[in-house]
């Protein structure tokens, strides 16, 4: 720690946690931690994990022991990513927290045993409890609810075998007083919803496979006596996020059946996310939209594209002041959404902070040629109006769309109307997802004619306006090809989360379906192909960047821009790279290794490329990321060195999640997985290792066994920007 006092430099030796009060030597004053005020020490201790506070720091001295049990530190505790806390450590923490903690989250603690969960009975002051992802049976839940009499908010998983009839009378009485419930449904069930008659907030996560492990079809048939779902009379927030599958959609309609009879009068948040191209139609959607518009207090809205039309959407947003809107994959609503937000269609659009328009301008026939702008393409002038109407956006998702800045196709279009020029006016922007072509200045090149499909794979792809970047040569970038990016950088220097995805990108890893065959050259627009290393290097200007996703960028030649990003963005915590450059070779391997050596703060890595050579040099470079916790490698034809993987795990002691879906034989994959688990599981209780061939018929079953938290955050490629309201549980 470095402190300045009257021009002198004050140094504290952090290895001697509590040093003497004051020491003056050669004009340099040293202050120990014991001399800091309680307020400063508490500010420091807030960055220490709860397990370390209770098990380690509190034993250092009497003063720190007192501060470690301060109510401001222990009233709200989250242990979701404290991978080093085993059952014994968590039990000690829960013992010390029993009289302090009010909000406790063990979300995603998949490694904890059921007996450890039983220790929660001693935390009598808990008001909010999150056990999603933990091992919880109906009997164990009944015991917890009977003891935690002050509980108001609950989150847990409804796993196969859950039986609500096992709940005691005390448990049912407590459930009737809950105001907030979040259920992850792994089997067709109402869970505990029929017992919760005073819910204000209901969050559902439906993740039920259509087929059992034995290959039998799963039907949405509920248990006897579970049909008495309350009418949500007091409900204010309803959220449902679905995994792919017909069973999930069928169960959702059962939960929504009561909305067809009566819409809660105080409903202000309605978010339903249904994946896939053909969501099941819900006839009650128009009446719900009309009700939401009538009350005038709507804060968040999302519906599948088959549920809304322009008229009902206008009714829902009319005279409202929304803070979060999600219209992903709803291209038919593009004009209506922009008109409502830019032309006083809502009461106050300046209150909007999160907007998702992902796929709202997507087209299956890329407008690579022709004299007119395609109907589904984002238009700079319209986006400028949208930004003017919503100046306080902090989360914006425009992925899976197209934006082509081309003067030759739109006479009179000026540089000032570039999409990035409009986005640069969003001073509060922190999270942004863009299509790759949005950063390409196509006005400086002539639009090429696409290659004939007959020559696909035989004719070399043209690289239009491609700009290379030589690491260490010159900090200045060719502004004639990166002017849009430079404008965005000047207006939004505080960006923390950026996703840059090619419009044609498709991940090779499925969720529950068999791995489909992916073309060796995925189709993307020419403007996205002109995005090269110089553009990636320009991203280094976002020095506060913490999360970066780059996917489907065929114009990247050597990946030297990645090195620039790693050198400039010193606080980069999560990096996701997928299908850069040619898919027939791995042409940025050297630059990626240099990138690893500079990512000193990296905690999470996801790397997807058809041809990965994970040699000893690869793992040695990755070992420089000493704080790495989660790593996921996906490669159809990739190879790995087993001994190098073991050496990497020995060096990086914080790695708790290692997922590798690559090439190789099933025997080799299983052998390495067993070696890692046998060697490191004792010291790493949360260790989750999955190594399996990407092209294997049993891959869906393997993926099903991965904890949902890891699937959603790391393994499965998906956007995380503006998917849910910033303040909502994920």
N, C-alpha and C positions, 0 to 999 in steps of 0.2 A: 504494500500500500504506500502511495506517495502523497504527502501532504505538504503544503507550502505555508510558511509562517514568517512574515517580515522579510521576504525574499530568500530565506534559508530553506533548504530542502529537508523535509522531515521524513525519515524512513523508519518503517516498522518491520522488524523481523517477524514475519507471520509464522515461522516455525516455532518461535517461543510465544505461544498464544497469549500469555499474560506476562508482561515484562514489568520492570520496575517503573515507578511513577514518572519520574523525569530524569533524564541523563543529558548533561550538557558537556560536549567534548568537541574541541576544535570549532566552536561556533555552530555546530549542528545539534539541533534539539531532537531527541527521540521520544516519542510518546507511545506508551503501551496501550493495549486495548482496554485495560482496567481503568484508564483515565478518560475514556470516551463516555459521553453522557448516555443515559439509558435509552434515550430516543435514537441515538446513532447506532447503538448496539442492536436495538430491536430492528432497525432498518436493515442491518446486515443479516441478522438471524432470519429474516423473512425469506431470504434466498437459500436457506439451508433446508434440506428435506426434513420432514417430521421425524422419520426414523433416526436420522443422525442427531437431531436435537435431543431426543429422549435418550437414546442409547449411547451417545458419545459426547456431544458438546456439554450436556448438563452435568457431566462428571468431571469437567475440567476444574472448576472452582466454585465457590459458594455464590458469587455474584452471577455468573453465567447460569448456574443451576436455578436461581430465582427467575432470571429473565427467560429461560427456556420454557418455563411454565406460565408465562404471562398469557392472559386471556386473549390478547390480540393475536397471538401466534397459534393458539390451540383451539380457539372457538370454531374455526373452519379449517378442516384438514382434508387434503387430497393426496392419496397414495397411489394414484393410478399408474404412474410411471416410475415408482420407486422399486425398480427391478431387483435391487440387492437385498430387499427386505424379505427374509424367509419367514416361515410360520412362527418361529420362536421370536424373531424380532418384532413382528407385527403383534403378537400376543403381548409382549412387553409394552409396546406403544399403546395398545388398547387398554391395558391395565392402568397406565399413567393418565390416559385421556378420559377415563370414566367420568370424572367430575367436571370436565372442562368442555369437551367437544360438543358442539351443537349441529354442525354441518359436517358430515363424514362421507367421503367418496372412496370406495374401493373399486370403482369402475374399471373393468378390464384386468383385474388381478386374478387371472385365470390359474395361477400357480398355487393359490392358497387352498388349504384343505378345508373340508367342511367343519372340522372341529375348531379351526381358527375362527370361522364365521360365527360359531356359537359364542365366542368370547364377546361379541357385540352386545350380549344381554346385559353386561355390566355398564354400558354407556347409556345410562338412564336419561341423560339430558339431551339426547340426539333429537333434533327436529326434522332434519333432512338427511336421508340415507340413500346412497347409491350403491347397489350391489350388482349392477348389470355386468355380465361376463363372469360372475362368481358361481361356484357350485352351491346351488340353493334348492332344496327339495321343499315340497309343500309342508311337511312336518317341521322342518327347520324354520321355515318362514313363519309358521304358526307360533312357535316358541318365541321368536324375536318380536313379533307384533304384540304378543301378550305382555312382554316386559317393557317395551319402549312406548310408554303411555303418552309421551309428548309428541310423537311423530306426526308430521303434517305432510311430508313429501317422501315418496318411495319410488325407487327404480330397481327392477330385477328382471330376470329372464324366466319365461314360462317354457320349461323344457319338457320333452316327452315324458309322460308319467305324472305330470302335475295334476293334482286332484284337489279342487277347492273344498270338497267335503271334509278334508283333513283339518281345515282351519277351525280353531276353537272359537267359543263364543266371545272371549276377550279379543281375539284377533279380528273377528268380524266387526266387533264394536269399534275397534280402532280404525279399521278400513272405512267405516261409515263416516269418520271424521276427517279423512284425508282430503286435502285440497289439491294435491298434485300427484299424478301417477305416470310413470314411464315403464312400459312393458316391451320387452323384446320377445316376440313370439316365435318359438322354434317348432311349434306344433299347433294345429288348429285348436284354438281355445279362446274363451273370453278372459281367461286369467282370473283376476280379482275384480274386474270392472263391475260385475253385478252387485258387489258388496259396497261399492264406493258411490254413495248417493249425493255427496256434496262436492264433487270434483269441480275445480275451477280450471285445471290444466290437465290434458290427457295427451301423452306422447306415445305413439305406437311405432315399433320397428318390426316389420313382418319379414321374416327370413325363413320361410318354410319351403323345403324342396318339394318338387312335384313327384319325385320318385324316391322310394326308400332304398336303403342299402342293398336290399334283396331284389330290387328291380320292380317292386309292386308300385302301382300308382297310389298317390296320396289323395284322398278325397276330403273335402272341407265339411266333415260331419262332426258337429260339436257333441260334447257329452250331455247326457240326460240331466235336465235341470239347469242348464246354462243358457237357456233362451230368455231369461228374464233380465234383459239388459236395461238399466235405468235410462231415463230420457234426457240425461245431462241437463237438467233444468237450469243449473247455475254455471254451465261451462262457458269459459272465456277464451280458451285456447285449445285447438285440436290440431295435432300434427301426426301424419302417418307417412312413413318412408318404407317403400316396398322393394324387396329384391325381385329379380325376374321369376315368373311362374304364375300359372293360372290360379293355384290355390291361394296365393297371397291376395290376388285381386278379388277372389270370391269371398274371402274372410273380411276384407276391407268393406265390401258392400254390406255385410252383416252388421259390422260396427256402425255403419252410416245409415242403417235402416231407420233409426229413430229420427234422423234429420228430415226424412220424408214426411213424418207426421208433424213435427214441430221443431223449428230452428230456435236454439237458445237465444234469448233476447240480448244477452250481454256478450255474445260471441264477437271477438275482435281479432282473432288470429285463426286462419284456416289454411293449413299447408298440407297438401297431399301430393306425393311424388310417386308416380307409377312409371317404371321403366318400360322400354319396348315401344314399337311403332303403333300398336293397336290396343290402347287401354280400353278396358270395359266401360261402356257408356253408363252414366249414372243419371237417370231421369230427373232427380231432384236438384241437380246443379243450378238450373235457372232460378228456381224459387229461393235457393240459398243465396245466390248472388243478389237477388232483389232484396232479401232481408238484410244482408250486409250493407247494402247501400242505404237502406231506410234508416238505420240507427246512426250512421255517421261517425262511428268510432273505430273503424277498421284500421289495424296496424300492420298486418302481414297477410299476404294472399299468395297461394299457389294451387293450381288445378291442372290436371292433364288436358291435353289439347282437345280431346273429344268431349270434354265437359263444358267448355266455354265457347261462346260465339261473341262477336263484336257487341251485340246488344246487351247480353247479360254481363259482360265485362264492364261496359259503360255504366250499367246500373250498380255494380258492386263498388266501383271506385268513385262514383259521383258523390260529391260533398264529403269525401273522406280525406284523412291525412295519413296515408300509409308510410311506414318506415322501412318495410321490406316487401319486395315484389319479386316473384320468380315465375317467369314465363318460358322456361327452357323448352325447346323442341315444340314451340307453338308458332310456326311461321305465319299462319293465317291471321294471327293477332298482332302482327308487327305494326301495321299502320295504326290500329286502334290504340295500342299501348303508347306509342310515341305521341300521338295526338292528345291523348288524355294527360300525359305528363308535361307536354310542352305548350299546350294551349288551354290551360285553366280547366282541364277536365276533372281535376281533383281540387279539393279545397286549398291545400297548401303543399305543393310538390317539393318545396325546399326542405321538408322534414324527412324526405326519403334518403336513407343512408346505405341501403343494400338493394342492388338491382341485378337480376340474372336474365339476360337475353340470349343465353347460349342456344345456338341452333335456330334462332328466330329468323335468321336470314340465310339459312343453308339451302343450297340448291344441288340437285343430283347432276345437273349438266353445268359444269364449271364454265363461266363466261370468259373463256380465254380468247375469244375472237368475236368478231361482229362489231357493228357500229353503234349498238345501243347497250345501255347498262341493263343487266339482268334485273328482273323484278324483285328477286329475293336478296339481292346484294345490298349491304349497308351503304347508305348514301351520306356523304360528308355533310351536306347542308342539313339534312334531317337530324343527324346525330348532333350537329351544332345546336340545333333548337332544343334537343333533349337535354344536353348539358346545361344550357342556359336555364331551363326550367327546373333542373335538379342539381344545383351548384354544390350541395353538401354531401354528395355521394362519397363513401369511403370504401365500399366493396362493389365492384363492377365486373360482370362476367359477360364477355362477348365471344367466347370460344365457339367453334363449329359454325362460324359465319364466314363471309367473304367481304373484304374491303379492298378495292383496287383504285388507287390514286393515279388516274391516267388522263391527261389533258386531251389526248387524241380522241378519246371516246366521249368526252364531255366537253365540248367547246366552251371556253370561258371559265373553266374551273381553275381557280388560283391556288397557290401554295397555302394561303391563309385558311383555306377550307379543308385542309388535310385533317383526317380523323384525329391524329395525334395532337394537332393544334387545339382541337376542341377538348380532348381529354386533359391537356395541360392546364386547363382552367379549373380543374377539380383539385383545389388546394388541399382538401382533406383526404384525398385518395390514398389508401394504404394497401389494398389488395386488388389486383387487376389480372384478368384472363383475356388474352387477345389471340386472334388468328394470326398466323405468321405473316400473311400477306398484308396485314395492317401496317407493318413496319417497312414495307417495300415501296420505294418511290418509283412506281412504274412510269411516271411521266417523262423520265429521262431516257427511256429505251423504247424501241419500237416493239409492239406486241408480236411475238413470234407465232407461227402457225404450229399447232400441236402435231406431234408425230402420228402417223397412221397407226391404228391398232394392229395392223398386219405386221408392222416392223417393230412392235414392242418386244424388247429384249434383244433385238438385233442391231438397232440403231442407237448410237450413243445419245443420251439426253443432252439437250442444249442447256447451258447454264447462262441465263440472261442476266447481264448486269452484275455478275457475281463478284463480290469484293473479298479479297483475302486480307488477312491481318497477320503480321509478323510480330510475334511476342518479343518485347524488349526493344523494338526498333524505334518507335516514336509514339508518344502518348496521343498525338492528334489522330483523328479518324477522318476518312474521306467523306466530308460532309455532303458531297453531291449525291451520295447514295444512302446516307443515314440521317438526312435532315429531319424526317419524321421522328426518329428515335431521339435525336438531339433536342427537339422541341418538347417531347414528352419528358425527357430528363430535366429540362430547365423548369418545367411547371410542376412536376411531381417528384422532387428529390427525396421525399420521405417514404417512398414505396417500400413495403416490407415483404410482400408476397406477390410473385409474378409468375404467371403461367403463359407460355408461348407455344401454341400447338398448331401444326399444319392441318388445314381443313380436311385432308384425306387420311389422317392418322387413325389406325385401328390397332389396339393392343393385341398381342398374341396370346395373352393369358385370359382364359374364360373364367366365369364364376362357377356355374354348376353344369354348363353344357360341355360336350366333348370339344376338344381343341379343333377348331376349324382351320382349314388350309388358307394361309394368307399369301397373297401375291408377293413375289420377290421385289416388286417395285410398286408400292402403293400409289394410287392416283392422287395427285395434288395439283393445284393451280400453278401456273407459270410464275405468278407474282411471288408465291411462297418459295419457289425454287431460287429466286434471286436473293433470298435472305442468306447471307454467308457469314464467315468468321468475323468480319468487321462489325456486323450488327451485334453478334454475340459479345464481342469485346466491348461494344458500347454499353452493354448492360452493366458493366463494372462501374458506371457512373452512379448507379443506385447503391451507394456505399452502405446504407442501412438494411440492405436486403437480407432477409432471414430464411426465406423459402424460394426456391427457383425450380421451375419445371420447363423443360425443353423437349418437345416431342414432334416427330414427323417433319424434320427440317432437312430436306435432301441437298440443299445448297451449301452445307457446311463441309469444307474440304479437309482441313487438318485439325479442326477443333482448337486452334490456338486462342480463340476468343474465350474459351473456358478457363484457360490459365489466367487471363486478364481478370475475369470475374473473381476467381479465387484470390488473386492478389489484392484486389480492391475491396471486395465485400468480406471483410474479416470476421463478420458475425454471422456468416451463412451457416444455418443449422440443418437445413434439409435440401437435398439435391436429387432431382428426378430427371434422368436423361433417357430418351427413348428414340431409336431409329433416326440418328443423325447421319447425314451423308448418304452414300450408297448402301443399299441393303444387301448387296452381294459381297461386301467386304467390310472390314472394320478399319476405316482410314484415319481415325482420330485417337488411336490407342496411346501413342506417345504423349500427346497433349493431355489426355485424361490422367495419365500417371503423374504428370507435373501438377495437374489440378489437385490431385489427392494430397500431394506433398505440401500444398499451401492451405488446405482446408483444415485448419487447426481446431475449429469449433464445430465441425460437422458431427451431427448426431444421427442422421438418417440418410441412407443412400438407396435409391432405386435405379437400377441400370437395366435397360432392355435394348437388345440389339441381336439380329439374327445370327451374327458370327462374332462371338466373344471368345477371346483367347485368355483365359484367366490363369496365366502362368505364375511362376514364383515371383517374377518382377511385378506383376499386377498386385499380388497380395502383399508384397513388401511395401509398395507405394501406398496401398490402402492402410497399412499399419501406421502410417504417419498421422492418420486421423485418430488420435489417441482417445478422443471422447466419443467415438462412434458407438451407438447402441443398437441400431437396427440396419440391416443390410438385406437387399433383395436383388437377385440377379435372374434375368429371364432371357433365354437365348435358345432358339430352335436348334442351332447347330453348334452351340458353344461347348467348350471343353474346359476342364479345371484340373489343377494339380492337387490331389488329396493331401499330400504332405505339406504343401504350402498353405492350404486352408487351416490345417491344425496349427501350424506355426503362427498364422495370423491370429487365431483365437487365443493363443497363449500370450501374444503381445498386447492385444486389445482386450483388456479384462472387463470392459464395460459392455461388450457386445452380448446382448441377450436374445436377439432375434436374428436368425440366419436362414433365409429362404433362398433356395437355388433351384430354379426350374430350367434345366438346360438339356444338352445332349448327353450321350453316354448311356451305358447299360443300366438296367434296373439294379443289378447286383452291385455295381460300383457305387451307385447313389445310396443304396441302403447301407452299404458298408461304411461309407463316410459319415452318414447320418448317425449310425450307431456309435462310431468312434467318438464323434463330438459329444454326443449325449453321455456316454459312459465316462468320458474324461473330464467334462466340465459341469455336469449337472449338480454335483455335490456342492460346489462353491457358487453356483449360479442357479438359485432355485427357480427363477423365472425363465430359464433358457428354453427357447422354442426353436427347434431346428427341423426344417422340412427340406429335404433334398430329393428331387424326383424328376424323371425325364419329362420334358414338356410335351412330347408327343407320346402319350400313353393313354390307353382306354380307361384306366382307373384314376386318372388325374382328378375328375370331379369329386370322387370320394375322398381323395387326399385333401383337396381344398376345403371340403366341408368340415374337416377336423381342425382346421386352423381357427384360432379364436377370432371372433368377428371384429374386435377392435383392431387387430393386426391386418385383417383383410381390408378393412375400410381405410385405414391410415397409410398402409404401405404396399401390400401385395397387389391389390387390384388397382389398375390405373383409372383414376377418375378425378374430376375437378373438385376442389374443396372451397372454391371462392363463391360467395353469395349463394350457397346452397340452402342455408338456414339463416335466420336472423342472427346477428352477431352475439346477442345475449342469450340465445336459446341453447339448451343442452344438446350435445352432438352424440 
